[in-house]
Amino acid sequence: MKIWLLLLLNFTLGLGACKHQPQEMPAPTCAVSYSGQVNPIIQQNCAISGCHVANFPDGDFTKFSDLHEKVTDGSFKNSVIDWNAPRMPETHKLPEENIRILQCWLNQGAPNN
């Protein structure tokens, strides 16, 4: 009987000592470059005839500075990544792979690299 009590006591104490400590998962990392991956997406979907080209009132995305202005004020993320009004491109949401690339670039601070 004493053995059973000792085993039960050890088991109970052992359970109390076991505490689940969740480990923090590292944030996923991604590395994209503006010139290699982001700019081609912009040129194929945004800086096209009638849209974000020279003299376009909402910015000339053939120039990094105009695009970066929209990134800085949050309108790029709102319209392209989140696809909220005004949705860009207007006719379709970008493929998820393109969205992932653009989001990674934004997470890196949207450098001109």
Beta strands, then each sheet from edge to edge (+ up, - down):
end
